[in-house]
Amino acid sequence: MRALLDVYVQQFKTTLASQLQYRAALVIWMLGHVLDPLIYLVVWSTVSRSSGGSVGGFTTGEFAAYFVVLMLVNHATFSWLMWEYDYRIRHGTLSFALLRPVHPIHADIADNVSFKLITFVFMLPIAIGLAIVFRATLHLSPWAVAAFAPALLLAFLVRFFLEWTLAMVAFWTTRVSAINQMYFVVALFLSGQVAPLSLFPFPIQVAAAILPFRWTIGFPVELLLGRLTPIEALTGLAVQAAWLALSLALLRLVWRAGVRVYSAVGA
Amino acid sequence: MRCRTWTCTSKQERGGYPRCPVTMSLSGSINLAHHNQLVWDIPAIDSFELNRAIYRIPQTDYRRTLDELTDLLELEPLLNKPVRNLSLGERMKCEVAAALLHRPQVLFLDEPTIGLDVTMQRRIRTFVAEYNRRYGATVLLTSHYMADVEALCRRVVVIHHGKLLFDGELSSLVQRFSAHKTIVVQLGDCLADLSSYGQVVTCEDGYVTLRVPKAETARVTERLLADLPVVDLTVEDPPIEEVIEQVFAQEAA
């Protein structure tokens, strides 16, 4: 355990140092994460204002709060593993990682977390600025804030493990981007990024509750905004924990099978 | 190089570092040459620190090995430069060092001298030989440069299209696959026709290169010296490249 901690410390040092080499790129990637929710925020506040100040239980200010928090949660939980592994597997650079006595996922986690650490320095003031400009109304209750922390952590882990597993598709096919695209489209709707899930028709809400997407983005947002009862919050955390176990099992299974079919020549 | 049976020594053996990588059953292995194990944008020393953590190398061992490697490979001025600012040869030296910090007992060298200048090629060769001697490590070298093979390998394995064509000493490879010797004769001019003595390979500047069957070597040499005004004469084994070519040619036939 202490050895793994040492690996993480060194990984953080190297990933932080290399990411700081490209500060402009960092800001550009981050801006993408600001723009997306900003567009939906503008659309929904306009809709809300034109229909008398509220739509489906969300006031204009609550929409603003929803998308600002969503922006932060989405940024905290997103990953770029699918492009990484597509490249690593096709070009054979994965071979080297396989020779090391440490699972390659640890380097990926360190890389992801250090990117978030750097970018949150900018993300947080942007979020506060947007909340002020769009007059977000946020009623924070202490228990919801307390429950938000584990919910966000679980959301990050579940999303990371699932996307890591999905990235392993590259072991079997070289056309990964089509599959990735499908995942992103489904995730966009069912995670609550386009609109709060409660605004969707009932069948879609059911699908969102069964599939992992809501638990990786929408659920922590709803929780922090105080839209859930304590029972709903606890149930949600339990579902997240179940997804965590499932995603880990899936990850192990797919990784083991994938490494077996992997071959790289001349890499 | 020495050959051993590979077994997985997963824990605390030979110096106490875990040596069995997650997915391979080799006891501590590395891959060199084109693999970027150094992080591109930061100094090599930071990648070394990462390797220290990954291979769980105790601080004292790490320091000692790093000092040794820095000394042998003359890394001192390179360690604190971002890897992307290093030349190919400089980067190769750092890659070699990074791969050896945990003192692997089996070393896979895939074209370790490719793209390097002659001086650097020789330095890497000397270093590999020294590593083998000092730590008793098994070195598995793949190379298209026969100079690498001649300088480093006692045991040679020739594989062609996935088939094992030869496995043995370098000298016996020459013995077995080259039925010929090369005789270089220096004459005053290039006028004499020597085709009756053997196959004339080249004839330049008064030097005639002949290929003769090995069994005939002594007789042909004797006749050449008796018949012609020979200034100088040498008898050589054909270059190793030619021998390897012979191996492949025999397989194709």
Interface residues (C-beta under 8 A of the other chain):
Chain A: A3 D6 V7 V9 Q10 Q11 K13 T14 A17 S18 Q21 Y22 T93 S95 F96 L98 L99 R100 P101 V102 H103 V259 A267
Chain B: P18 R19 C20 P21 V22 T23 M24 S29 I30 N31 H34 H35 N36 Q37 V39 W40 D41 I42 D46 S47 E49 L50 R52 A53 I54 Y55 R56 P82
